[in-house]
C-alpha cells in the first residue's frame, strides 16, 4: 500500500465530543508513532454491552 501525505496548515476552532466508545482516539496535529493496545481481564460472561450513555456537558 502506498500512502502519500501532504502536510498543510490546520486550524481547529472547536471540537464537540458527544460520547466516548470503549476504544477511542482524538488526534489534532502531528504524530510520528501511534501505538494503541487494549486488554480485558474480565471473563466474557460478565461483559455488559448495552446502550451508550452520552457525556453530559456538566462535568
mmCIF file as gemmi writes it, N, C-alpha and C atoms, coordinates in Angstrom:
data_model
loop_
_atom_site.group_PDB
_atom_site.id
_atom_site.type_symbol
_atom_site.label_atom_id
_atom_site.label_alt_id
_atom_site.label_comp_id
_atom_site.label_asym_id
_atom_site.label_entity_id
_atom_site.label_seq_id
_atom_site.pdbx_PDB_ins_code
_atom_site.Cartn_x
_atom_site.Cartn_y
_atom_site.Cartn_z
_atom_site.occupancy
_atom_site.B_iso_or_equiv
_atom_site.pdbx_formal_charge
_atom_site.auth_seq_id
_atom_site.auth_asym_id
_atom_site.pdbx_PDB_model_num
ATOM 1 N N . UNK Axp A 1 ? 0.844 -1.17 0 1 0 ? 1 A 1
ATOM 2 C CA . UNK Axp A 1 ? 0 0 0 1 0 ? 1 A 1
ATOM 3 C C . UNK Axp A 1 ? 0.89 1.234 0 1 0 ? 1 A 1
ATOM 4 N N . UNK Axp A 2 ? 0.634 2.151 -0.879 1 0 ? 2 A 1
ATOM 5 C CA . UNK Axp A 2 ? 1.347 3.421 -0.936 1 0 ? 2 A 1
ATOM 6 C C . UNK Axp A 2 ? 0.43 4.519 -0.422 1 0 ? 2 A 1
ATOM 7 N N . UNK Axp A 3 ? 0.956 5.328 0.508 1 0 ? 3 A 1
ATOM 8 C CA . UNK Axp A 3 ? 0.192 6.416 1.092 1 0 ? 3 A 1
ATOM 9 C C . UNK Axp A 3 ? 0.998 7.693 0.966 1 0 ? 3 A 1
ATOM 10 N N . UNK Axp A 4 ? 0.438 8.684 0.316 1 0 ? 4 A 1
ATOM 11 C CA . UNK Axp A 4 ? 1.112 9.975 0.174 1 0 ? 4 A 1
ATOM 12 C C . UNK Axp A 4 ? 0.409 10.985 1.064 1 0 ? 4 A 1
ATOM 13 N N . UNK Axp A 5 ? 1.179 11.633 1.944 1 0 ? 5 A 1
ATOM 14 C CA . UNK Axp A 5 ? 0.641 12.614 2.881 1 0 ? 5 A 1
ATOM 15 C C . UNK Axp A 5 ? 1.237 13.973 2.555 1 0 ? 5 A 1
ATOM 16 N N . UNK Axp A 6 ? 0.379 14.965 2.398 1 0 ? 6 A 1
ATOM 17 C CA . UNK Axp A 6 ? 0.834 16.339 2.158 1 0 ? 6 A 1
ATOM 18 C C . UNK Axp A 6 ? 0.381 17.161 3.354 1 0 ? 6 A 1
ATOM 19 N N . UNK Axp A 7 ? 1.337 17.622 4.157 1 0 ? 7 A 1
ATOM 20 C CA . UNK Axp A 7 ? 1.013 18.414 5.345 1 0 ? 7 A 1
ATOM 21 C C . UNK Axp A 7 ? 0.753 19.856 4.944 1 0 ? 7 A 1
ATOM 22 N N . UNK Axp A 8 ? -0.397 20.351 5.349 1 0 ? 8 A 1
ATOM 23 C CA . UNK Axp A 8 ? -0.75 21.742 5.119 1 0 ? 8 A 1
ATOM 24 C C . UNK Axp A 8 ? -1.203 22.344 6.436 1 0 ? 8 A 1
ATOM 25 N N . UNK Axp A 9 ? -1.484 23.626 6.447 1 0 ? 9 A 1
ATOM 26 C CA . UNK Axp A 9 ? -1.898 24.305 7.67 1 0 ? 9 A 1
ATOM 27 C C . UNK Axp A 9 ? -3.239 23.761 8.146 1 0 ? 9 A 1
ATOM 28 N N . UNK Axp A 10 ? -3.357 23.612 9.45 1 0 ? 10 A 1
ATOM 29 C CA . UNK Axp A 10 ? -4.576 23.09 10.051 1 0 ? 10 A 1
ATOM 30 C C . UNK Axp A 10 ? -5.022 24.05 11.142 1 0 ? 10 A 1
ATOM 31 N N . UNK Axp A 11 ? -6.295 24.412 11.114 1 0 ? 11 A 1
ATOM 32 C CA . UNK Axp A 11 ? -6.851 25.298 12.131 1 0 ? 11 A 1
ATOM 33 C C . UNK Axp A 11 ? -8.124 24.671 12.668 1 0 ? 11 A 1
ATOM 34 N N . UNK Axp A 12 ? -8.138 24.383 13.969 1 0 ? 12 A 1
ATOM 35 C CA . UNK Axp A 12 ? -9.297 23.771 14.609 1 0 ? 12 A 1
ATOM 36 C C . UNK Axp A 12 ? -9.879 24.785 15.585 1 0 ? 12 A 1
ATOM 37 N N . UNK Axp A 13 ? -11.119 25.172 15.363 1 0 ? 13 A 1
ATOM 38 C CA . UNK Axp A 13 ? -11.744 26.155 16.226 1 0 ? 13 A 1
ATOM 39 C C . UNK Axp A 13 ? -12.444 25.533 17.416 1 0 ? 13 A 1
ATOM 40 N N . UNK Axp A 14 ? -13.109 24.379 17.218 1 0 ? 14 A 1
ATOM 41 C CA . UNK Axp A 14 ? -13.896 23.782 18.282 1 0 ? 14 A 1
ATOM 42 C C . UNK Axp A 14 ? -14.032 22.288 18.022 1 0 ? 14 A 1
ATOM 43 N N . UNK Axp A 15 ? -13.96 21.498 19.077 1 0 ? 15 A 1
ATOM 44 C CA . UNK Axp A 15 ? -14.209 20.062 18.996 1 0 ? 15 A 1
ATOM 45 C C . UNK Axp A 15 ? -15.329 19.74 19.978 1 0 ? 15 A 1
ATOM 46 N N . UNK Axp A 16 ? -16.378 19.121 19.479 1 0 ? 16 A 1
ATOM 47 C CA . UNK Axp A 16 ? -17.515 18.745 20.316 1 0 ? 16 A 1
ATOM 48 C C . UNK Axp A 16 ? -17.611 17.231 20.327 1 0 ? 16 A 1
ATOM 49 N N . UNK Axp A 17 ? -17.339 16.609 21.475 1 0 ? 17 A 1
ATOM 50 C CA . UNK Axp A 17 ? -17.392 15.16 21.613 1 0 ? 17 A 1
ATOM 51 C C . UNK Axp A 17 ? -18.631 14.815 22.428 1 0 ? 17 A 1
ATOM 52 N N . UNK Axp A 18 ? -19.559 14.075 21.81 1 0 ? 18 A 1
ATOM 53 C CA . UNK Axp A 18 ? -20.825 13.75 22.458 1 0 ? 18 A 1
ATOM 54 C C . UNK Axp A 18 ? -20.754 12.444 23.24 1 0 ? 18 A 1
ATOM 55 N N . UNK Axp A 19 ? -19.805 11.576 22.94 1 0 ? 19 A 1
ATOM 56 C CA . UNK Axp A 19 ? -19.687 10.294 23.635 1 0 ? 19 A 1
ATOM 57 C C . UNK Axp A 19 ? -18.342 9.679 23.369 1 0 ? 19 A 1
ATOM 58 N N . UNK Axp A 20 ? -17.998 8.687 24.167 1 0 ? 20 A 1
ATOM 59 C CA . UNK Axp A 20 ? -16.714 8.012 24.034 1 0 ? 20 A 1
ATOM 60 C C . UNK Axp A 20 ? -16.967 6.516 23.951 1 0 ? 20 A 1
ATOM 61 N N . UNK Axp A 21 ? -16.409 5.879 22.951 1 0 ? 21 A 1
ATOM 62 C CA . UNK Axp A 21 ? -16.543 4.43 22.812 1 0 ? 21 A 1
ATOM 63 C C . UNK Axp A 21 ? -15.514 3.739 23.69 1 0 ? 21 A 1
ATOM 64 N N . UNK Axp A 22 ? -15.569 2.419 23.714 1 0 ? 22 A 1
ATOM 65 C CA . UNK Axp A 22 ? -14.641 1.677 24.576 1 0 ? 22 A 1
ATOM 66 C C . UNK Axp A 22 ? -13.202 1.8 24.093 1 0 ? 22 A 1
ATOM 67 N N . UNK Axp A 23 ? -13.009 2.132 22.845 1 0 ? 23 A 1
ATOM 68 C CA . UNK Axp A 23 ? -11.662 2.347 22.318 1 0 ? 23 A 1
ATOM 69 C C . UNK Axp A 23 ? -11.703 3.608 21.472 1 0 ? 23 A 1
ATOM 70 N N . UNK Axp A 24 ? -11.084 4.682 21.934 1 0 ? 24 A 1
ATOM 71 C CA . UNK Axp A 24 ? -11.196 5.969 21.258 1 0 ? 24 A 1
ATOM 72 C C . UNK Axp A 24 ? -9.85 6.657 21.156 1 0 ? 24 A 1
ATOM 73 N N . UNK Axp A 25 ? -9.701 7.473 20.113 1 0 ? 25 A 1
ATOM 74 C CA . UNK Axp A 25 ? -8.522 8.308 19.934 1 0 ? 25 A 1
ATOM 75 C C . UNK Axp A 25 ? -8.955 9.592 19.256 1 0 ? 25 A 1
ATOM 76 N N . UNK Axp A 26 ? -8.587 10.716 19.838 1 0 ? 26 A 1
ATOM 77 C CA . UNK Axp A 26 ? -8.801 12.016 19.213 1 0 ? 26 A 1
ATOM 78 C C . UNK Axp A 26 ? -7.434 12.627 19.024 1 0 ? 26 A 1
ATOM 79 N N . UNK Axp A 27 ? -7.104 12.932 17.788 1 0 ? 27 A 1
ATOM 80 C CA . UNK Axp A 27 ? -5.775 13.461 17.471 1 0 ? 27 A 1
ATOM 81 C C . UNK Axp A 27 ? -5.935 14.707 16.618 1 0 ? 27 A 1
ATOM 82 N N . UNK Axp A 28 ? -5.338 15.789 17.057 1 0 ? 28 A 1
ATOM 83 C CA . UNK Axp A 28 ? -5.285 17.014 16.278 1 0 ? 28 A 1
ATOM 84 C C . UNK Axp A 28 ? -3.82 17.407 16.203 1 0 ? 28 A 1
ATOM 85 N N . UNK Axp A 29 ? -3.259 17.366 15.015 1 0 ? 29 A 1
ATOM 86 C CA . UNK Axp A 29 ? -1.844 17.708 14.856 1 0 ? 29 A 1
ATOM 87 C C . UNK Axp A 29 ? -1.054 16.533 14.32 1 0 ? 29 A 1
ATOM 88 N N . UNK Axp A 30 ? 0.248 16.573 14.547 1 0 ? 30 A 1
ATOM 89 C CA . UNK Axp A 30 ? 1.152 15.571 14.006 1 0 ? 30 A 1
ATOM 90 C C . UNK Axp A 30 ? 1.501 14.516 15.047 1 0 ? 30 A 1
ATOM 91 N N . UNK Axp A 31 ? 1.794 13.324 14.564 1 0 ? 31 A 1
ATOM 92 C CA . UNK Axp A 31 ? 2.274 12.243 15.422 1 0 ? 31 A 1
ATOM 93 C C . UNK Axp A 31 ? 3.2 11.369 14.591 1 0 ? 31 A 1
ATOM 94 N N . UNK Axp A 32 ? 4.363 11.074 15.134 1 0 ? 32 A 1
ATOM 95 C CA . UNK Axp A 32 ? 5.279 10.183 14.43 1 0 ? 32 A 1
ATOM 96 C C . UNK Axp A 32 ? 4.828 8.734 14.574 1 0 ? 32 A 1
ATOM 97 N N . UNK Axp A 33 ? 4.468 8.349 15.784 1 0 ? 33 A 1
ATOM 98 C CA . UNK Axp A 33 ? 4.06 6.974 16.052 1 0 ? 33 A 1
ATOM 99 C C . UNK Axp A 33 ? 2.832 6.982 16.952 1 0 ? 33 A 1
ATOM 100 N N . UNK Axp A 34 ? 1.837 6.188 16.587 1 0 ? 34 A 1
ATOM 101 C CA . UNK Axp A 34 ? 0.666 5.98 17.44 1 0 ? 34 A 1
ATOM 102 C C . UNK Axp A 34 ? 0.569 4.488 17.679 1 0 ? 34 A 1
ATOM 103 N N . UNK Axp A 35 ? 0.616 4.098 18.932 1 0 ? 35 A 1
ATOM 104 C CA . UNK Axp A 35 ? 0.526 2.681 19.276 1 0 ? 35 A 1
ATOM 105 C C . UNK Axp A 35 ? -0.575 2.518 20.318 1 0 ? 35 A 1
ATOM 106 N N . UNK Axp A 36 ? -1.597 1.767 19.973 1 0 ? 36 A 1
ATOM 107 C CA . UNK Axp A 36 ? -2.734 1.572 20.859 1 0 ? 36 A 1
ATOM 108 C C . UNK Axp A 36 ? -2.847 0.097 21.231 1 0 ? 36 A 1
ATOM 109 N N . UNK Axp A 37 ? -3.246 -0.166 22.443 1 0 ? 37 A 1
ATOM 110 C CA . UNK Axp A 37 ? -3.45 -1.545 22.895 1 0 ? 37 A 1
ATOM 111 C C . UNK Axp A 37 ? -4.628 -1.578 23.854 1 0 ? 37 A 1
ATOM 112 N N . UNK Axp A 38 ? -5.271 -2.725 23.912 1 0 ? 38 A 1
ATOM 113 C CA . UNK Axp A 38 ? -6.4 -2.899 24.803 1 0 ? 38 A 1
ATOM 114 C C . UNK Axp A 38 ? -6.428 -4.337 25.288 1 0 ? 38 A 1
ATOM 115 N N . UNK Axp A 39 ? -6.795 -4.533 26.543 1 0 ? 39 A 1
ATOM 116 C CA . UNK Axp A 39 ? -6.878 -5.886 27.09 1 0 ? 39 A 1
ATOM 117 C C . UNK Axp A 39 ? -7.998 -5.94 28.117 1 0 ? 39 A 1
ATOM 118 N N . UNK Axp A 40 ? -8.668 -7.053 28.186 1 0 ? 40 A 1
ATOM 119 C CA . UNK Axp A 40 ? -9.697 -7.295 29.188 1 0 ? 40 A 1
ATOM 120 C C . UNK Axp A 40 ? -9.209 -8.384 30.127 1 0 ? 40 A 1
ATOM 121 N N . UNK Axp A 41 ? -9.354 -8.177 31.42 1 0 ? 41 A 1
ATOM 122 C CA . UNK Axp A 41 ? -9.04 -9.231 32.383 1 0 ? 41 A 1
ATOM 123 C C . UNK Axp A 41 ? -10.316 -9.74 33.028 1 0 ? 41 A 1
ATOM 124 N N . UNK Axp A 42 ? -11.438 -9.488 32.356 1 0 ? 42 A 1
ATOM 125 C CA . UNK Axp A 42 ? -12.752 -9.869 32.863 1 0 ? 42 A 1
ATOM 126 C C . UNK Axp A 42 ? -13.287 -11.02 32.01 1 0 ? 42 A 1
ATOM 127 N N . UNK Axp A 43 ? -13.911 -12.011 32.605 1 0 ? 43 A 1
ATOM 128 C CA . UNK Axp A 43 ? -14.48 -13.09 31.787 1 0 ? 43 A 1
ATOM 129 C C . UNK Axp A 43 ? -15.57 -12.562 30.852 1 0 ? 43 A 1
ATOM 130 N N . UNK Axp A 44 ? -15.69 -13.134 29.666 1 0 ? 44 A 1
ATOM 131 C CA . UNK Axp A 44 ? -16.651 -12.615 28.675 1 0 ? 44 A 1
ATOM 132 C C . UNK Axp A 44 ? -18.091 -12.578 29.177 1 0 ? 44 A 1
ATOM 133 N N . UNK Axp A 45 ? -18.493 -13.503 30.054 1 0 ? 45 A 1
ATOM 134 C CA . UNK Axp A 45 ? -19.886 -13.525 30.508 1 0 ? 45 A 1
ATOM 135 C C . UNK Axp A 45 ? -20.226 -12.347 31.418 1 0 ? 45 A 1
ATOM 136 N N . UNK Axp A 46 ? -19.226 -11.66 31.972 1 0 ? 46 A 1
ATOM 137 C CA . UNK Axp A 46 ? -19.507 -10.51 32.823 1 0 ? 46 A 1
ATOM 138 C C . UNK Axp A 46 ? -19.459 -9.185 32.056 1 0 ? 46 A 1
ATOM 139 N N . UNK Axp A 47 ? -19.124 -9.251 30.776 1 0 ? 47 A 1
ATOM 140 C CA . UNK Axp A 47 ? -19.075 -8.052 29.946 1 0 ? 47 A 1
ATOM 141 C C . UNK Axp A 47 ? -20.493 -7.661 29.553 1 0 ? 47 A 1
ATOM 142 N N . UNK Axp A 48 ? -20.878 -6.444 29.853 1 0 ? 48 A 1
ATOM 143 C CA . UNK Axp A 48 ? -22.225 -5.955 29.548 1 0 ? 48 A 1
ATOM 144 C C . UNK Axp A 48 ? -22.118 -4.955 28.402 1 0 ? 48 A 1
ATOM 145 N N . UNK Axp A 49 ? -22.746 -5.281 27.286 1 0 ? 49 A 1
ATOM 146 C CA . UNK Axp A 49 ? -22.766 -4.366 26.146 1 0 ? 49 A 1
ATOM 147 C C . UNK Axp A 49 ? -24.188 -3.863 26.025 1 0 ? 49 A 1
ATOM 148 N N . UNK Axp A 50 ? -24.367 -2.578 26.284 1 0 ? 50 A 1
ATOM 149 C CA . UNK Axp A 50 ? -25.708 -2.005 26.253 1 0 ? 50 A 1
ATOM 150 C C . UNK Axp A 50 ? -25.703 -0.662 25.574 1 0 ? 50 A 1
ATOM 151 N N . UNK Axp A 51 ? -26.764 0.087 25.754 1 0 ? 51 A 1
ATOM 152 C CA . UNK Axp A 51 ? -26.827 1.404 25.122 1 0 ? 51 A 1
ATOM 153 C C . UNK Axp A 51 ? -25.724 2.325 25.656 1 0 ? 51 A 1
ATOM 154 N N . UNK Axp A 52 ? -25.172 3.109 24.761 1 0 ? 52 A 1
ATOM 155 C CA . UNK Axp A 52 ? -24.12 4.034 25.14 1 0 ? 52 A 1
ATOM 156 C C . UNK Axp A 52 ? -24.735 5.229 25.854 1 0 ? 52 A 1
ATOM 157 N N . UNK Axp A 53 ? -24.052 5.729 26.848 1 0 ? 53 A 1
ATOM 158 C CA . UNK Axp A 53 ? -24.518 6.88 27.599 1 0 ? 53 A 1
ATOM 159 C C . UNK Axp A 53 ? -23.687 8.085 27.165 1 0 ? 53 A 1
ATOM 160 N N . UNK Axp A 54 ? -24.312 9.107 26.59 1 0 ? 54 A 1
ATOM 161 C CA . UNK Axp A 54 ? -23.532 10.275 26.149 1 0 ? 54 A 1
ATOM 162 C C . UNK Axp A 54 ? -22.972 11.05 27.329 1 0 ? 54 A 1
ATOM 163 N N . UNK Axp A 55 ? -21.873 11.723 27.103 1 0 ? 55 A 1
ATOM 164 C CA . UNK Axp A 55 ? -21.27 12.566 28.132 1 0 ? 55 A 1
ATOM 165 C C . UNK Axp A 55 ? -22.135 13.796 28.321 1 0 ? 55 A 1
ATOM 166 N N . UNK Axp A 56 ? -22.362 14.18 29.56 1 0 ? 56 A 1
ATOM 167 C CA . UNK Axp A 56 ? -23.157 15.382 29.808 1 0 ? 56 A 1
ATOM 168 C C . UNK Axp A 56 ? -22.246 16.599 29.821 1 0 ? 56 A 1
ATOM 169 N N . UNK Axp A 57 ? -22.722 17.768 29.361 1 0 ? 57 A 1
ATOM 170 C CA . UNK Axp A 57 ? -21.891 18.973 29.363 1 0 ? 57 A 1
ATOM 171 C C . UNK Axp A 57 ? -21.504 19.419 30.765 1 0 ? 57 A 1
ATOM 172 N N . UNK Axp A 58 ? -22.331 19.106 31.762 1 0 ? 58 A 1
ATOM 173 C CA . UNK Axp A 58 ? -21.989 19.477 33.125 1 0 ? 58 A 1
ATOM 174 C C . UNK Axp A 58 ? -21.071 18.397 33.66 1 0 ? 58 A 1
ATOM 175 N N . UNK Axp A 59 ? -19.822 18.742 34.013 1 0 ? 59 A 1
ATOM 176 C CA . UNK Axp A 59 ? -18.845 17.758 34.469 1 0 ? 59 A 1
ATOM 177 C C . UNK Axp A 59 ? -19.218 17.178 35.73 1 0 ? 59 A 1
